[in-house]
Amino acid sequence: MGYTLLTGACGGLGGAFARLLAARGERLFLTGRSEKRLNVLAKQLRRDFPAAEVVTFACDLADSAQRMSLFAFADERGIKFSRLVHVAGIDTQKAAEKYTEEKLVMQARVNFESAVSLSRAVLERREGVCELLAVGSMSGVSPMPYFALYSATKKALEQYWIALRTENKGRAKVTVILPGGIPTREDIKRDIASHGWFGRVSALPPEKVARCALAAVSRNRRRVVIGFWNKVLYCGMHLVPLSVKLRVIAKIWSKSEKDAF
């Protein structure tokens, strides 16, 4: 059995994936920005799931040199991969003109460039037919003023993953999921609450999102919208004129802003 390369492992959704896979006794290769948090997570997983094998490597996915170091680390140990679960993402929310160059480049690289880079690396080091699972977002369904870069990178990720699926037919199962809000941090919980009734009913716990995602990629689904109300929204968004969507989104999302890092 090859390893699952899991990005964003220290976050709420990444941690849910890690626990589900460790409970199966799978081999995990965890990466995140914080070595300290990775070590804490690995210790917990080894304690709770003794059958799981856990390897960690701290990596800033926005840095191509650090990604190359991650690949070299895997190669030195003869590690092969049976799955990629790309969870890592930066959800900065504000007007485009308020970005610094550093924040702009970081978000684009983590949300999209790193996914492209890691998928190529995993395919080169795959063991048998592997699984490539990417966490997209309902935010990528429509352009989103005041959340423009996040929305654009998630749409790019979705389109790249779907194209990758065709290119690798017979070599990999390739799935992108589109969840709504996932209440993993206090700022996200506030965002969900600010969106009223629909925000609450469309939000799903990370454990459910992770379970649905792993089931979807095992069945080689192309694109999966997670949750009943998100499916309703996904269909409805394709019926509403773009000009109307942009006005509504701008009105809602201009009311607050946040920096993820």
WOSUL-V858733 format. One record per pair of residues at least 6 apart in sequence whose C-alpha atoms are under 6 Angstrom apart, sorted by the first residue. I is the first residue (numbers start at 1). J is the second residue. D is the distance in Angstrom with one decimal. If there is no record, write none. Layout:
BEGIN
i: (I	I)
j: (J	J)
d: (D	D)
END
This chain:
BEGIN
i: (2	2	2	2	3	3	3	3	4	4	4	4	4	4	5	5	6	6	7	7	7	7	8	8	8	8	9	9	9	9	12	13	16	17	22	23	25	25	26	27	27	28	29	29	30	31	31	31	32	32	33	33	33	34	35	59	61	61	62	62	62	80	80	80	81	81	81	82	82	82	83	83	83	84	84	85	85	86	87	89	89	90	91	92	92	92	93	93	93	94	94	95	111	112	112	129	129	130	131	131	131	132	133	133	134	135	135	136	136	136	137	137	138	138	138	139	140	140	140	145	146	146	165	173	175	175	175	175	176	177	177	177	178	179	180	181	182	182	182	183	192	202	202	225)
j: (80	81	82	127	27	28	81	82	28	29	81	82	83	84	29	84	30	85	31	86	87	88	14	32	87	88	15	30	31	32	184	206	207	210	52	49	51	52	52	52	53	54	55	56	56	56	57	58	58	59	58	59	60	58	58	66	110	114	106	109	110	125	126	127	125	126	127	126	127	130	130	131	132	132	133	133	134	134	135	110	111	107	260	258	259	260	147	257	258	146	257	146	153	153	157	171	172	172	172	173	174	174	175	176	176	176	177	154	177	178	178	179	178	179	180	151	151	154	155	250	253	254	174	220	217	221	222	223	223	223	224	225	225	226	203	203	203	204	205	189	199	229	230	231)
d: (5.2	4.5	4.6	5.9	4.8	5.3	4.5	5.5	5.0	5.7	5.9	5.9	4.5	5.6	4.8	4.8	5.1	4.9	5.1	5.2	5.4	5.3	5.3	5.1	5.2	4.1	5.4	5.9	5.9	5.8	5.0	4.9	5.3	5.5	5.1	5.9	4.9	4.3	5.3	5.7	4.6	4.8	4.7	5.6	4.7	5.9	5.1	5.4	5.3	5.6	5.4	5.2	5.1	6.0	5.0	5.8	5.6	5.8	5.6	5.0	5.0	5.2	5.5	5.7	6.0	4.7	5.6	5.7	5.4	4.5	5.3	4.5	5.8	4.9	5.9	4.8	6.0	4.8	5.4	5.9	4.9	5.5	5.8	5.7	4.7	5.0	5.0	5.0	5.1	4.8	4.8	4.5	6.0	5.7	5.7	5.0	5.0	4.7	5.5	4.7	5.9	4.7	5.0	5.8	4.8	5.9	5.3	5.4	5.5	5.0	4.3	5.3	5.2	5.8	5.5	5.1	4.6	5.1	4.5	5.2	5.9	5.8	5.1	4.9	5.3	5.6	4.9	5.7	5.0	5.6	4.8	5.9	4.6	4.9	5.8	4.6	5.6	5.5	5.8	5.1	4.9	5.3	5.8	5.9)
END
